[in-house]
């Protein structure tokens, strides 16, 4: 991509800093974390030290004071090397922190954002439920008003950081008589990290001073195909006590707020998908240029260089979609359709690109000696999370056809 179109010198400095960290710190350790399905606390500590958990937030809230394009660049660069590290930053920033920045009161921002921006605690987002995935309006978690607090009962599934995190933006039904997407309210809930010993060892991940909500628990860790170094669990509310000052935005307006958050989240997942695709492509380029068959490099065969040409072209197209959507968001323009297009195209590309990368590595691609098998496993969830490909197509069609679609 022509660097001057979207990027200033500052963006390129951020890119180089993250690229350096990804190559020198993440790359040597990614395979082991994936193999053990272990949360990379040591690397997370280094990411916090680099300010990667507060990139787009203002300095007065403890952030790095950078822009949205810088943030998208961070996700893109991390994902080239390992998707689990990229989603750790992405879920924390877009899903855990941005609802508080976008909809929180001044007191809420001061209480939570500096801790989140510094990576002192990890954040997450509770929307998906056992019976409400793509159908987010089917929320069953209930919040009952009791004097100065609400009591929450229910559960959220597939929640990134449900175990390791301490601050979550979640939805619950506050008006049982309202129709589906109405009567849902957003709350900020807190709990202790499930990794207190590790948090103590690395010096981040737990804020003892943060008041916790009794009755907020995390379930067992999911054993996943990909993103194995990312923490995914159920978030459970058993008579959880949430003070009224933790209501995020107006009561019964939570659903609209969460749709807004997901629109931004789609650009993040698009950037992550782009990173995986590009990382797999770079591995292919290196491998096919050096691997010999029939006495010459694999890349010299026409079938291979056609495949590489196609991948390079599609990656360039995905870059334009992703950074265009990010630019629109940063400049306050409508971006719902562009975010859905970027997410749809980049996620389906990363599945194609990683599958092709495994193919071009031959038998070696099927072993853990090369990172492309991990990239292929990491790619699949990109077509599912933050709205499936099918949901993205519905969003795009609604933007195109408006009232023709109910």
CORNORZI-V57346 format. One record per backbone hydrogen bond with DSSP energy under -1.0 kcal/mol. CO is the residue of the C=O (numbers start at 1). NH is the residue of the N-H. E is the energy in kcal/mol with one decimal. If there is no record, write none. Layout:
co,nh,e
CO,NH,E
CO,NH,E
This chain:
co,nh,e
2,5,-1.6
3,7,-1.8
8,12,-1.7
9,13,-2.0
10,14,-2.3
11,15,-2.7
12,16,-2.4
13,17,-2.3
14,18,-2.6
15,19,-2.7
16,20,-2.2
17,21,-2.0
18,22,-3.0
19,23,-2.4
20,24,-2.5
21,25,-2.7
21,26,-1.5
22,27,-2.8
26,30,-2.0
29,33,-2.0
30,34,-2.3
31,35,-2.7
32,36,-2.4
33,38,-2.1
39,41,-2.2
40,44,-2.7
41,45,-2.4
42,46,-1.6
43,47,-2.4
44,48,-2.4
45,49,-2.3
46,50,-1.8
47,52,-2.5
48,51,-1.4
51,54,-1.4
54,57,-1.4
54,64,-2.7
55,66,-2.2
57,65,-2.9
58,61,-1.6
58,63,-2.3
59,62,-2.1
67,71,-1.5
68,72,-2.4
69,73,-2.2
70,74,-1.9
71,75,-1.9
72,76,-2.5
73,77,-2.6
74,78,-2.4
75,79,-2.3
76,80,-1.0
78,81,-1.2
78,82,-3.0
82,86,-1.4
83,87,-2.9
84,88,-1.5
85,89,-1.5
86,90,-2.6
87,91,-3.0
88,92,-1.2
89,93,-2.3
90,94,-2.5
91,96,-2.0
92,97,-1.1
93,98,-2.1
97,101,-1.9
98,102,-3.2
99,103,-2.5
100,104,-1.8
105,109,-2.6
106,110,-2.4
107,111,-2.0
108,112,-2.2
109,113,-1.6
112,116,-2.3
113,117,-3.6
114,118,-1.6
115,120,-1.8
115,121,-1.2
116,119,-1.4
120,205,-2.9
122,166,-2.8
122,167,-1.6
124,169,-2.0
126,171,-1.8
128,157,-2.0
129,132,-1.3
132,129,-2.5
134,136,-1.6
135,138,-2.1
141,173,-3.6
142,153,-2.2
144,151,-2.5
146,149,-1.7
148,244,-2.5
149,146,-3.5
150,242,-2.8
151,144,-2.4
152,240,-2.3
153,142,-2.5
154,237,-3.0
156,235,-2.8
159,162,-1.8
159,233,-1.8
161,165,-2.9
163,194,-2.4
166,191,-1.6
167,124,-1.9
168,189,-2.9
169,126,-3.0
170,187,-2.8
172,185,-3.2
173,143,-2.4
175,178,-1.3
179,182,-3.4
183,174,-2.5
183,175,-1.9
184,254,-2.6
185,172,-2.1
186,248,-2.8
187,170,-2.7
189,168,-2.8
190,213,-1.9
195,199,-3.0
196,200,-2.3
197,201,-2.2
198,202,-2.5
199,203,-1.9
207,210,-1.2
213,216,-1.3
214,241,-2.2
215,238,-2.7
217,236,-3.3
227,230,-1.6
231,161,-3.4
232,222,-3.0
233,159,-2.7
234,219,-2.8
235,156,-2.7
236,217,-2.9
237,154,-1.9
240,152,-2.5
242,150,-2.8
243,246,-2.1
244,247,-2.0
246,188,-2.5
250,253,-1.6
253,257,-1.5
254,258,-2.4
255,259,-2.0
256,260,-1.8
257,261,-2.1
258,262,-2.6
259,263,-1.9
260,264,-1.4
261,265,-2.4
262,266,-2.0
264,268,-1.5
265,269,-2.4
266,270,-2.2
267,271,-2.4
268,272,-2.2
269,273,-2.7
270,274,-2.6
271,275,-2.2
272,276,-2.2
273,277,-2.5
274,278,-2.7
275,279,-2.9
276,280,-2.5
277,281,-2.2
278,282,-2.6
279,283,-2.0
280,284,-2.1
281,285,-2.5
282,286,-2.2
283,287,-2.5
284,288,-3.2
285,289,-1.3
287,291,-2.9
288,299,-2.9
291,298,-2.9
293,296,-1.9
296,293,-2.5
297,300,-1.8
298,301,-1.8
301,305,-2.6
302,306,-2.4
303,307,-1.4
304,308,-2.5
305,309,-2.0
306,310,-2.5
307,311,-2.3
308,312,-2.6
309,313,-2.0
310,314,-2.5
311,315,-2.6
312,316,-1.9
313,317,-2.0
314,318,-2.5
315,319,-2.3
316,320,-1.9
317,321,-2.0
318,322,-2.9
319,323,-2.9
320,324,-1.9
321,325,-2.1
322,326,-2.3
323,327,-2.3
324,328,-2.4
325,329,-2.2
326,330,-2.6
327,331,-1.9
328,333,-2.6
329,332,-1.6
335,339,-2.9
336,340,-2.0
337,341,-2.5
338,342,-2.5
339,343,-2.5
340,344,-2.6
341,345,-2.8
342,346,-2.5
343,347,-2.0
344,348,-1.9
345,349,-2.2
346,350,-2.4
347,351,-1.4
348,352,-1.9
349,353,-3.6
350,354,-1.9
351,355,-1.8
352,356,-2.4
353,357,-2.2
354,358,-2.1
355,359,-2.0
356,360,-2.7
357,361,-1.2
359,362,-1.5
361,364,-1.0
362,365,-1.2
363,366,-1.3
364,367,-1.8
371,375,-2.3
372,376,-2.2
373,377,-1.9
374,378,-2.8
375,379,-1.6
379,382,-1.4
380,383,-1.7
381,384,-1.8
381,385,-3.1
383,389,-1.7
388,392,-2.4
389,393,-2.0
390,394,-1.7
391,395,-2.6
392,396,-2.7
393,397,-2.5
394,398,-2.6
395,399,-1.9
396,400,-1.9
397,401,-3.3
398,402,-2.3
401,404,-1.9
402,405,-1.9
